[in-house]
Amino acid sequence: MKKTFLIAIIALFALSSCQKSGMHLFRGDYSFKTSGSVSMDEIVAEGDTDEPASYTISLPNEIGQLEISDLGNGKDSLLVVMNTMGGEVVVTHAFCSGNEIFLRDFKKNTLLFTGDSLTLRNEVRVKASGQMYEDNTIILNMTYDGEAETNEHLYKIHGDDIRMAATRN
């Protein structure tokens, strides 16, 4: 009886130690979709009496492939490659803790806005962190910050309601 109980306890520990965490949880290939919105606030010159324009713009939905690879340094360090369909490739590093992932800040060069009287192509800085769900889906929460210029107007861009949902292939 004691022997059977001991074997059951050992088996339970062995099964629980098989649960992935850290970099082992995140490594793999994913398909992703990103959506959200940003605010654009006009930057006016000091002393200018015109009311600055302000816009909230929905970002175009992006789809693509995401690859997360182990850097091999034993510190839960990862290489993240985002390949947006019809767009740019972004490469950054990340680290993880448990079921959370934290990407190093990176730049996106192809953020394109088109509105009634506004077309901008600019560079934004991106911060991202997220969580793994059911060993299959990563939800990244992203923040965009930058500036853009059009028709001699300068705008500050900020968005903190941007999500990427990535599903393991």
JOWO-V395441 format. One record per pair of residues at least 12 apart in sequence whose C-alpha atoms are under 10 Angstrom apart, sorted by the first residue. I is the first residue (numbers start at 1). J is the second residue. D is the distance in Angstrom with one decimal. If there is no record, write none. Layout:
I,J,D ; I,J,D
//
This chain:
19,135,9.5 ; 20,98,8.7 ; 20,99,8.8 ; 20,135,8.0 ; 21,76,9.8 ; 21,96,8.7 ; 21,97,7.7 ; 21,98,5.1 ; 21,99,6.1 ; 21,100,9.0 ; 21,132,9.6 ; 21,135,9.1 ; 22,75,9.5 ; 22,76,6.2 ; 22,77,9.2 ; 22,78,9.9 ; 22,95,8.3 ; 22,96,5.3 ; 22,97,5.3 ; 22,98,4.8 ; 22,99,6.3 ; 22,100,7.7 ; 22,101,8.2 ; 23,68,8.9 ; 23,69,8.4 ; 23,70,6.8 ; 23,71,9.5 ; 23,74,9.3 ; 23,75,8.7 ; 23,76,5.1 ; 23,77,7.1 ; 23,78,6.9 ; 23,94,9.4 ; 23,95,7.5 ; 23,96,6.2 ; 23,97,8.0 ; 23,98,8.4 ; 23,99,8.9 ; 23,100,9.6 ; 23,101,8.6 ; 24,69,9.3 ; 24,70,8.1 ; 24,76,8.4 ; 24,78,9.8 ; 24,96,9.6 ; 24,98,9.8 ; 24,99,10.0 ; 25,96,9.2 ; 25,97,10.0 ; 25,98,8.3 ; 25,99,7.2 ; 25,100,9.5 ; 25,101,9.9 ; 25,132,7.9 ; 25,135,6.6 ; 25,136,8.9 ; 26,67,9.4 ; 26,68,6.7 ; 26,69,8.2 ; 26,70,9.0 ; 26,76,10.0 ; 26,78,8.7 ; 26,95,9.9 ; 26,96,8.3 ; 26,98,9.9 ; 26,99,8.2 ; 26,100,9.0 ; 26,101,8.0 ; 26,131,9.5 ; 26,132,7.5 ; 26,135,8.0 ; 26,136,8.8 ; 26,137,9.4 ; 26,138,8.3 ; 26,168,9.3 ; 27,67,7.6 ; 27,68,4.9 ; 27,69,5.3 ; 27,70,6.6 ; 27,78,8.0 ; 27,79,9.2 ; 27,80,9.3 ; 27,168,9.5 ; 28,66,8.3 ; 28,67,5.9 ; 28,68,5.4 ; 28,69,6.6 ; 28,70,9.3 ; 28,80,9.9 ; 28,136,9.9 ; 28,168,7.0 ; 28,169,8.0 ; 29,65,7.3 ; 29,66,5.8 ; 29,67,4.6 ; 29,68,6.5 ; 29,69,8.7 ; 29,81,9.6 ; 29,166,9.2 ; 29,167,8.4 ; 29,168,5.9 ; 29,169,5.8 ; 30,64,8.5 ; 30,65,5.8 ; 30,66,4.9 ; 30,67,6.3 ; 30,68,8.3 ; 30,82,9.5 ; 30,136,8.9 ; 30,137,8.5 ; 30,138,8.9 ; 30,165,9.4 ; 30,166,5.7 ; 30,167,5.2 ; 30,168,4.2 ; 30,169,5.1 ; 31,63,7.5 ; 31,64,5.8 ; 31,65,4.6 ; 31,66,6.0 ; 31,67,8.8 ; 31,82,9.6 ; 31,83,9.6 ; 31,84,9.8 ; 31,137,9.7 ; 31,165,8.3 ; 31,166,5.4 ; 31,167,5.4 ; 31,168,6.6 ; 31,169,6.5 ; 32,62,8.0 ; 32,63,5.5 ; 32,64,5.4 ; 32,65,6.0 ; 32,66,6.7 ; 32,82,8.9 ; 32,83,9.4 ; 32,84,8.7 ; 32,137,9.5 ; 32,138,9.0 ; 32,139,9.5 ; 32,164,6.5 ; 32,165,5.5 ; 32,166,4.1 ; 32,167,6.4 ; 32,168,8.9 ; 32,169,9.9 ; 33,61,6.8 ; 33,62,5.5 ; 33,63,4.4 ; 33,64,6.7 ; 33,65,8.9 ; 33,66,9.9 ; 33,84,9.1 ; 33,163,8.3 ; 33,164,5.6 ; 33,165,5.6 ; 33,166,6.6 ; 33,167,9.1 ; 34,59,8.7 ; 34,60,8.4 ; 34,61,5.6 ; 34,62,5.1 ; 34,63,6.5 ; 34,64,8.9 ; 34,84,9.7 ; 34,139,9.8 ; 34,140,9.1 ; 34,141,9.9 ; 34,142,9.5 ; 34,162,7.2 ; 34,163,5.6 ; 34,164,4.3 ; 34,165,6.5 ; 34,166,8.7 ; 35,58,7.9 ; 35,59,6.2 ; 35,60,6.8 ; 35,61,4.9 ; 35,62,6.7 ; 35,63,9.2 ; 35,142,10.0 ; 35,161,8.6 ; 35,162,5.8 ; 35,163,5.7 ; 35,164,6.8 ; 35,165,9.0 ; 36,57,8.7 ; 36,58,5.9 ; 36,59,5.6 ; 36,60,8.1 ; 36,61,7.8 ; 36,142,9.2 ; 36,143,9.9 ; 36,159,7.9 ; 36,160,8.4 ; 36,161,5.7 ; 36,162,4.2 ; 36,163,6.3 ; 36,164,8.9 ; 37,56,6.8 ; 37,57,5.4 ; 37,58,4.1 ; 37,59,5.1 ; 37,60,8.7 ; 37,61,10.0 ; 37,144,9.5 ; 37,158,8.8 ; 37,159,6.1 ; 37,160,8.0 ; 37,161,6.3 ; 37,162,6.4 ; 37,163,9.6 ; 38,55,8.3 ; 38,56,5.7 ; 38,57,5.5 ; 38,58,6.5 ; 38,59,7.1 ; 38,113,10.0 ; 38,143,9.1 ; 38,144,7.6 ; 38,145,8.9 ; 38,156,10.0 ; 38,157,6.6 ; 38,158,5.4 ; 38,159,4.0 ; 38,160,7.3 ; 38,161,7.6 ; 38,162,8.1 ; 39,54,7.2 ; 39,55,5.6 ; 39,56,4.4 ; 39,57,6.2 ; 39,58,8.9 ; 39,144,9.8 ; 39,145,9.7 ; 39,155,9.4 ; 39,156,8.0 ; 39,157,5.8 ; 39,158,5.4 ; 39,159,6.1 ; 39,160,9.3 ; 40,53,8.2 ; 40,54,5.6 ; 40,55,5.0 ; 40,56,6.2 ; 40,57,7.5 ; 40,145,10.0 ; 40,146,9.5 ; 40,147,8.6 ; 40,148,8.9 ; 40,154,9.5 ; 40,155,5.8 ; 40,156,5.5 ; 40,157,4.7 ; 40,158,6.7 ; 40,159,8.8 ; 41,53,6.1 ; 41,54,4.4 ; 41,55,6.5 ; 41,56,8.7 ; 41,147,9.4 ; 41,154,8.5 ; 41,155,5.3 ; 41,156,5.2 ; 41,157,6.7 ; 41,158,8.6 ; 42,54,6.1 ; 42,55,8.6 ; 42,147,9.5 ; 42,148,9.4 ; 42,149,9.4 ; 42,153,6.9 ; 42,154,5.8 ; 42,155,4.2 ; 42,156,6.3 ; 42,157,8.9 ; 43,147,9.3 ; 43,148,10.0 ; 43,149,9.8 ; 43,153,7.5 ; 43,154,5.4 ; 43,155,5.4 ; 43,156,6.6 ; 44,153,8.0 ; 44,154,7.5 ; 44,155,8.7 ; 45,153,10.0 ; 45,154,9.6 ; 52,153,9.9 ; 52,155,9.5 ; 53,153,9.6 ; 53,155,8.8 ; 54,155,8.6 ; 54,156,9.5 ; 55,115,10.0 ; 55,155,9.7 ; 55,157,9.6 ; 56,157,9.6 ; 56,158,9.6 ; 56,159,9.2 ; 57,113,7.7 ; 57,114,8.9 ; 57,115,8.3 ; 57,157,10.0 ; 57,159,9.5 ; 58,113,8.5 ; 58,114,9.8 ; 58,115,10.0 ; 58,159,9.9 ; 58,162,9.7 ; 59,111,8.2 ; 59,112,8.0 ; 59,113,7.1 ; 59,114,9.4 ; 59,159,9.7 ; 59,162,8.7 ; 60,111,8.7 ; 60,112,7.8 ; 60,113,7.8 ; 60,114,9.2 ; 61,164,9.8 ; 62,84,6.6 ; 62,85,7.3 ; 62,86,9.1 ; 62,87,8.8 ; 62,164,9.0 ; 63,82,9.8 ; 63,83,8.6 ; 63,84,5.8 ; 63,85,5.9 ; 63,86,9.0 ; 63,87,9.5 ; 63,164,9.2 ; 63,165,9.7 ; 63,166,9.5 ; 64,82,7.2 ; 64,83,5.5 ; 64,84,4.3 ; 64,85,4.9 ; 64,86,8.6 ; 64,87,8.9 ; 64,88,10.0 ; 64,89,9.7 ; 64,166,9.2 ; 65,81,8.2 ; 65,82,6.0 ; 65,83,5.2 ; 65,84,6.5 ; 65,85,7.8 ; 65,89,9.6 ; 65,166,8.4 ; 65,167,9.6 ; 65,168,9.9 ; 65,169,9.3 ; 66,80,7.2 ; 66,81,5.7 ; 66,82,4.6 ; 66,83,6.3 ; 66,84,8.5 ; 66,89,9.8 ; 66,90,9.6 ; 66,91,10.0 ; 66,166,7.5 ; 66,167,9.1 ; 66,168,9.0 ; 66,169,9.7 ; 67,79,8.0 ; 67,80,5.8 ; 67,81,5.1 ; 67,82,6.6 ; 67,83,8.4 ; 67,91,9.6 ; 67,168,9.6 ; 68,80,4.7 ; 68,81,6.5 ; 68,82,8.9 ; 68,92,9.9 ; 68,93,9.2 ; 68,94,8.9 ; 69,81,8.5 ; 69,93,9.5 ; 69,94,9.8 ; 70,93,9.9 ; 70,94,9.7 ; 70,95,9.8 ; 71,93,8.8 ; 71,94,9.6 ; 75,95,8.0 ; 75,96,9.1 ; 76,94,8.4 ; 76,95,5.6 ; 76,96,5.9 ; 76,97,7.7 ; 76,98,9.9 ; 76,101,9.8 ; 77,93,7.1 ; 77,94,5.9 ; 77,95,4.7 ; 77,96,7.2 ; 77,101,10.0 ; 77,102,10.0 ; 78,92,8.6 ; 78,93,5.6 ; 78,94,5.0 ; 78,95,5.9 ; 78,96,8.0 ; 78,101,9.3 ; 78,102,9.7 ; 78,103,8.9 ; 79,91,7.3 ; 79,92,6.1 ; 79,93,4.6 ; 79,94,6.3 ; 79,95,8.8 ; 79,103,9.2 ; 80,92,5.3 ; 80,93,5.7 ; 80,94,6.8 ; 80,95,9.9 ; 80,103,8.0 ; 80,104,9.6 ; 81,93,8.6 ; 87,109,9.4 ; 87,110,7.1 ; 87,111,9.6 ; 88,108,8.0 ; 88,109,7.6 ; 88,110,6.9 ; 88,111,9.9 ; 89,108,8.9 ; 89,109,9.6 ; 90,106,7.8 ; 90,107,7.8 ; 90,108,7.2 ; 90,109,9.2 ; 91,104,9.9 ; 91,106,7.9 ; 91,107,9.3 ; 92,104,6.3 ; 92,105,7.6 ; 92,106,6.4 ; 92,107,9.3 ; 93,105,8.6 ; 93,106,9.0 ; 94,128,9.5 ; 94,129,9.0 ; 95,129,9.7 ; 96,129,9.4 ; 96,130,9.5 ; 96,131,9.4 ; 97,131,9.7 ; 98,131,9.1 ; 98,132,9.1 ; 99,130,8.5 ; 99,131,5.7 ; 99,132,5.4 ; 99,133,7.9 ; 99,134,9.7 ; 99,135,8.7 ; 99,138,9.4 ; 100,129,7.4 ; 100,130,5.7 ; 100,131,4.4 ; 100,132,6.4 ; 100,133,9.6 ; 100,138,9.0 ; 100,139,9.7 ; 100,140,9.5 ; 101,128,8.6 ; 101,129,5.6 ; 101,130,5.4 ; 101,131,6.1 ; 101,132,8.0 ; 101,138,8.9 ; 101,139,9.6 ; 101,140,8.4 ; 102,127,8.6 ; 102,128,6.3 ; 102,129,4.4 ; 102,130,6.6 ; 102,131,8.9 ; 102,140,8.9 ; 102,141,9.9 ; 103,126,9.2 ; 103,127,7.0 ; 103,128,5.4 ; 103,129,5.9 ; 103,130,8.6 ; 103,140,9.3 ; 103,142,9.7 ; 104,126,8.7 ; 104,127,6.9 ; 104,128,7.4 ; 104,129,8.8 ; 105,125,6.8 ; 105,126,5.6 ; 105,127,4.8 ; 105,128,7.1 ; 105,129,9.8 ; 105,142,10.0 ; 105,143,9.7 ; 106,124,8.5 ; 106,125,5.8 ; 106,126,5.3 ; 106,127,6.9 ; 106,128,8.8 ; 106,144,9.9 ; 107,123,6.6 ; 107,124,5.6 ; 107,125,4.5 ; 107,126,5.8 ; 107,127,8.9 ; 107,144,9.1 ; 107,145,9.5 ; 107,146,9.5 ; 108,122,8.3 ; 108,123,5.6 ; 108,124,5.4 ; 108,125,6.5 ; 108,126,7.1 ; 108,144,9.0 ; 108,146,9.9 ; 109,121,7.9 ; 109,122,6.0 ; 109,123,4.4 ; 109,124,6.7 ; 109,125,9.0 ; 110,122,6.4 ; 110,123,6.6 ; 110,124,8.6 ; 111,123,6.6 ; 111,124,7.3 ; 111,144,9.9 ; 117,150,9.9 ; 117,151,9.7 ; 118,149,10.0 ; 118,150,7.4 ; 118,151,8.5 ; 119,148,10.0 ; 119,149,9.5 ; 119,150,7.3 ; 119,151,9.3 ; 120,148,6.7 ; 120,149,7.1 ; 120,150,6.4 ; 120,151,9.7 ; 120,155,10.0 ; 121,148,7.4 ; 121,149,8.5 ; 121,150,8.9 ; 122,146,8.1 ; 122,147,7.4 ; 122,148,5.7 ; 122,149,8.0 ; 122,150,9.9 ; 122,157,9.9 ; 123,144,9.7 ; 123,145,8.9 ; 123,146,6.6 ; 123,147,7.5 ; 123,148,7.7 ; 123,157,10.0 ; 124,143,9.6 ; 124,144,6.1 ; 124,145,5.4 ; 124,146,4.5 ; 124,147,7.2 ; 124,148,8.8 ; 124,157,8.0 ; 124,158,8.9 ; 125,143,8.1 ; 125,144,5.7 ; 125,145,5.2 ; 125,146,6.1 ; 125,147,9.6 ; 125,157,9.9 ; 125,158,9.6 ; 126,142,6.6 ; 126,143,5.5 ; 126,144,4.8 ; 126,145,6.6 ; 126,146,8.9 ; 126,158,10.0 ; 126,159,9.5 ; 126,160,9.8 ; 127,140,9.7 ; 127,141,8.3 ; 127,142,5.5 ; 127,143,5.2 ; 127,144,6.8 ; 127,145,8.7 ; 127,160,9.3 ; 128,140,6.2 ; 128,141,5.6 ; 128,142,4.4 ; 128,143,6.5 ; 128,144,9.1 ; 128,160,9.8 ; 128,162,9.4 ; 128,163,9.2 ; 128,164,9.3 ; 129,141,5.6 ; 129,142,6.7 ; 129,143,9.3 ; 129,163,10.0 ; 130,142,8.5 ; 130,163,9.3 ; 130,164,9.0 ; 130,165,9.6 ; 132,166,9.4 ; 132,167,9.8 ; 133,167,9.7 ; 135,167,9.5 ; 135,168,8.4 ; 136,166,8.4 ; 136,167,5.9 ; 136,168,5.3 ; 136,169,8.6 ; 137,165,7.0 ; 137,166,5.6 ; 137,167,4.6 ; 137,168,6.3 ; 137,169,9.9 ; 138,164,7.9 ; 138,165,5.9 ; 138,166,5.1 ; 138,167,6.6 ; 138,168,8.3 ; 139,163,6.9 ; 139,164,5.7 ; 139,165,4.8 ; 139,166,6.5 ; 139,167,8.9 ; 140,162,8.3 ; 140,163,5.7 ; 140,164,5.0 ; 140,165,6.6 ; 140,166,8.1 ; 141,160,7.8 ; 141,161,7.3 ; 141,162,6.1 ; 141,163,5.0 ; 141,164,6.7 ; 141,165,9.1 ; 142,159,8.1 ; 142,160,6.2 ; 142,161,7.0 ; 142,162,5.2 ; 142,163,6.0 ; 142,164,7.6 ; 143,158,7.3 ; 143,159,5.5 ; 143,160,4.3 ; 143,161,7.0 ; 143,162,6.5 ; 143,163,9.0 ; 144,157,7.3 ; 144,158,5.4 ; 144,159,5.0 ; 144,160,6.5 ; 144,161,9.0 ; 144,162,8.0 ; 145,157,5.4 ; 145,158,4.6 ; 145,159,6.7 ; 145,160,8.8 ; 146,158,6.7 ; 146,159,9.5
//
